[in-house]
């Protein structure tokens, strides 16, 4: 059975591209097509559960703002008129459904169809252009950047959409990457290695729970950075971790840590230290730390010392955390 990305591409090739060539021949090479953004389909993670709402063949059409002003309304109408039901019936076995999801919210109509290139990137990155400055790279949380580069581009003759996307896909410049890793690990050390045990000793179970939750989040953010990937939002975080090629050994302990109660706090402390040790070993292997300390905050400070840009290196240790 096809997943959402395959369905989207097939629908575009069968109905979308002929529509562009027939009705928008003058502009077709200025219109990029693909599927990217929010939703499980864009990440390639959709399954049978995903099909209970907002699930139907569809794709995005991205075009320059000035072109959208000229043909946007007509293009959207042409898109809306594409024979979704015919496509489903013709490919029922591959699509795995007889009709679009019965529950269709307004969110779906915003996620597919016609968008200006500027509109798409502003929604997901807060910018209409590719990042240029350090501030540009630090301005947007990882989870939003993951939505700007996921999915697929099926067609982009002019390359205007892809040229911006490829800069984001290229990931953070090394000094910024190091700063973000250091910031996330510093907070992971504070919450997991330091404050969790203190909260348990105080009998403050609520604070202890928050410490572990924050540790898992910050370590996860650092792991994605060390894998050269933007961390998706919480729903798909552990699913995406299954694809790690670096520090995949941390995934199972993190999952186990997320499931343990505070009644086994000593076991949780041991897991926190195990995960921290694995991450520190990776830092040492990269030449980012000496590994002389088993405390993440100490290692984060050593990572900062390897940053070449003196201004970035001078920032507070927590600047750049996700």
N, C-alpha and C positions, 0 to 999 in steps of 0.2 A: 504494500500500500504506500502511496506517495505521501511524503510529509508536506507541510505547508509551503516550503520554498519551491519544491518541485511542482506542486499544484499551481503556484503563482507564475512560475516561469512558463509552464505549459499553456496556461490561460493567456498570458501575454503573447506568446508565439502564435497561438491559434486564432486569437481574436483581437488582441491589442495592437500588435504590429500591423496587421492588415488595415485596421481602422486608421492608424497614423498615416500609412502610405496612401490610403484612399482619400481621406478627408482633410489631412493636414500635411500634404506633401511639401509645401513651402517651408514648413517649420519642423518637420520630423527629425532632422538631424540636430536640432537644438534641444530636443526633448530626450532626456535620459529616462530609462525605465528600470525598475527593480523592486526589491522589497527590503526595507530597512526601517528600524525604529523600535517601538515598543511591541509587545505581544510575543508569545512563545514561538510563533512561526518564524519570526525574524532571527531568533537565536538558533533555530533548528531543533527546538526542544518540545515541539507540540506532540501530543499523543491523543488517545481517545477521549481523555478527560477534557482536553482543550476544546473539543468540538461541541461542548454544551452551550457555548455562547460566542457571538462575534466571530464565527468561523465560516468562511466562504471563499471561493476563488477571488483573488483581487491582487492588485499591484500598485506601485506608486509611479507617478509620472512627474519628473522634476524638470523644470525649465527656468530660464532666467526671468527675473521679475518683470523686465520690460516686455518680454514675450508673453508672460502670463496676463499682463494687462490687456494685451491685444486679443488673445484667443482663450484665456483661462476658462471663462464661462462656457463657451462652446465645447471646449475640450472636456470639461467636467461632465457636461450633458452627454457627450458621445461615450465617455467612460461609463456613466450610469446606465446607458442603454445597451451595453454589451450583454450578450445572452448567457448569463451565469447559469441558469437552469439547464440550458441546452448543453453547456460544457459538462456539467455534473452528470447528466444522463448519458452523454457520449463516453464518459470515462468513469462510470460508476464503480467498477471494480478497483480502479487505481485510486480514485478519490476517497472511496470508502464511505460515501454518504449519498443519500437520495435527494437531498435538498439542503440549502443553507441552514445554519443553526436557527432554531425557532426563536431564540432570544438574541436580538440584535440591538445593541445599545448605540447611542450617538457617538461613542468613542471610536467605533470602527470606521465610520464615515470620515473621521478626521485623520485616521492613520493610513488610509489608502486613497487612491485617486490623485488629483492634481495638486501639486505644491510648487511654489517657487523654490529654487535652490537656496536662496537666502533664507526663506521661511523655515525650511527643513533644518538647516544648520543652526539657525538662531534658536529654534525650539530645543535642540538637543545639546548645544554647546554654549549658548548665550552669545554667539558671534555669527556674523553672516559670512565670515571669511576664514581662511586657514589661520592657525595660531602663528604669531610672529614674535611676541615678547614673552618674557618669563611669566608676566602676569597673565597673559593669555592661557598659558599652559596650566597655571595653578587655579584658574577661575572656576573650572567646572569639575564637579565630582566624577569619579570614575564611572559610576553607574550610568550617568547620562552620556558620557563619551562612548560607552559600550553600545548604546543605542544608535549612535551616529555612524558606527563602522560595522555593525553586524549585518546579517543577511547577505544579499547578492545584488550586484548591478548587472542587469541582463543586456542592456544596450546603452551606449553613451558615445555617439559618434563625435560630438564636439569635444568631449573630455572635460567640460567645465565642472560638472558635478564631481566626477572622479578625481580631478586634480585637488580639490579641497579634501575629499574623503581620504585620499592617499597620504596627505600630510598627517592627519589624525591617526591613520593606520600605522604610520611610521613610529608611533609611540613617543614617549617623553625623551627629550635630550638627556644625556647621561647625568649632568649635574642636577637637573630637576628630579630625575628618577631617584637619585641617591637621597635628595632632600626629602622626598615623599616617603621613601622606605624608612629613613631615619625617624621621621615624625610618627609614622604608624607604629614602628617598633618601640619607640620611647613610651608611647601611651600604652602599648601592650604590656610593657614591663611594669609600668606604674600600676595598672589595674590588676593584671594576673599574677605577677611575681611578688608584688609588694602589698597592695591593698586588699587582695582577696584573703590572705591569711590573717591579716589584722582584723578584717571584718568578722571572720569566723571566731576569732578569739574574743571579740566584743559581743558575740551572739547576735550580731546584726545580719540576719539571713537575707534580708532585702538588699542590703548593700553588697553582700557577698555574691548574690545572684547577678546584680548589675556589673560587678567586677568581671565575672566570668563571661557574661554576654559581651561586654566591651572588649575583653581580651580576644575572644573568638572573632569579633568584627575587625579589630585592628590587625591581628595576625593574618586574617583572610585577605585584607587589603594589601598587606605587604607581600603575601604569597602571589597574588595576581601580578603585582608590580614586578616581582622577581621572575615571573613567567612571561613578562612582556605582553600582558593582556590587561584590558580594563575590566574591573570587577563589575558584574551585572548587579541589579538590585536583588534584595534578599531572597526572593522567591526562587531564583535560579543560581544562587551562589554555590551551593554544594554540588548541584548538577554540573556546573561549569568546572568545578575543581577536579572532576573525574578525568578531565582532558589535560591535566597538568603534565608537563614533561620535566619540570624542575620541582623538587620538594613534594612530589606526589606522596611521599612517605608521611607527610603531615596530615593528609586528609582524613585517614581513618581515626587517628587520635583526636582530631578536632571534632569529628562526628561523635565519637564516644564521649568526649568532654561535654558536648551540648546536651547529652541525654542523662547525665549523672545528677543525682540529687545532692544537696548540701550535707546529707547524712554521711557521705563518704568523702568528706573534704580532704582528707590526707591523700586519697587516690587522685582527686582532682589536682591537688598541688603537684603530685608526681607527674601527671599528664602535662600540666602547664610547663613544668621544667623540661620534660622530654621534648615537647614541641619547640620550646625556646632553644634548646640545645641543637636541634636539627637546623633551625634557621641560622643560628650563629655559625655553625659549621659551613653553611652555604656562603655566608658573608666572608669567612676566612678564605674559602676557595676562590672567591672573586678578588681577593686582595683588598677588601673593603674594611676588614677588621683583623686585629691580631688574635682575637678570641681568648685573651687572657682573663676575661671576666665572663661569668655565666649569667650576668644580669643584662637584659636586653637594652636598658637605658644606657649603660656604659658602652655597649657595642654601637648603639645608635650615634653616640657622640663621636666614636671613632670613624663611622661612615661619613659623618659631616666633615671630618678632617681631610678626607680624600677628595672633597669637592674643589674643583679648580677655580670657580667663580667666587671671588672673595665676598662679594655682596650676598650671594645666596648662602654661603657658609656662615655668614655673620648673623643670620636670622635666628630667632628663637627656635629651639629644637622642635617645637610642635607645629611650626608653620608648614603647611603642606599636607597635614594629615587628612585622611578621608573621613 
